[in-house]
Amino acid sequence: MRLIVENLACRRSGRRIFAGLSFAVGPGEGLMVTGRNGAGKSSLLTMLSGRLKPDAGAIRVEGTGEATLPECLHVVGHRDGLKSALTAAENLEFARNLLGHPAASPVQALEALGLPHVARLPVGYLSAGQRRRVALARLLVCRRPVWLLDEPTAALDLASQGVLAGLMRHHRAEGGIVIAATHQALGLEDARELRIGPVAAPAEDAFAAEEWL
């Protein structure tokens, strides 16, 4: 599939956040969305997920058949979206049964993130880093071609960041797409950078985006 964004603009609470943003990503590609706090990185991912309507421009996909963009993507945001009373395995089983493939293994997903020992522990007992890894493990039980990751390394130690880099590398090798909002390097080899920054239009309080290939 191919994801195409054309002249996208975002307005939040009546304020123009960015405008004129255009890019395209295809199979096996990675895109790092960078910029200062408040530049609109999370807002861009929210629009791509379909939860925020663009102020202008268009988002479209090619090569997905009858599937819509929301059906083709998986979002990992700032909030982990986990139920604290359920165990790590139960959280993944719930996600798999709702959105994933019946054959997907929550235990194997936790092993891939280095968490086999917490499978039967309630998520409420886990550290912030462990909760983050459980949230990332959902990527493996609910497989989608497009990963939208908002600061995915938050709360992760260096070893866990390396595991995440390996997961993204494997996903791209299988033809998947990774779009990540980040303040730091993620180990996304050959990824392009889309930097959202201020423009010389203080009256509009706007931001524009520049893309580096």
Phi, psi and omega in degrees: 000166179223130179256127185234129177241129185232117173049047184284141175227148182230135176231128178234127180054038178081000182250131177288121182270310175210165180207160175067030183268124180221137174194168176217141177228142181236187184305132177080005183261156176234145180224121176262121178262116184237168180148167183289168178300134179086001181286340177116016181297310180294324179296322178298312179297324178295322177291320179297328180282348179091005182267357177220129182278131178297148175285333177197165178090187186215150174235125181216162179233152176233148174080023181251003183068232180270355182287138175274167181301313179303331179284349185254001187231160175230131183250131168241108184257196180295321178274139186283340177068024181261152176266114188298330182283341180271154176287169178301316180294321180294322176299317180288325177296320178298313180297318179298314182294331181277317190232347190259198180260137182304332183276351181295139185252113175301323181296315179294324178296317178294322177298321180296331178264010177073030185233034181297334184282349181253007186306321184256013177266139173300138183300332180299342179269354186274157175287169180300320179293321178293320177298320180298319180291326175296318177299320179290331178296337177298333177302332185268341178259344177235076188287131177222150182291335182245125174255124172253111187241120181257108184047060187294340182271003180303130178073004180268139173280176185298321180296318180291327175297323177294322177297315179299317178302320178294321178297317180293321178297316179294319180299316180291324179297333178271008178096006180283167180242137176237124173239118187230128171274127189205156172253359183214166180296142184245000185079023178272089183299138176061016178285148174277160177245131174246104183262124177261121184218173183289150175245166182278068178212063185300331180295329180272346183051048189248168175229147173239167182241142174239144182242134175251129181272000000 
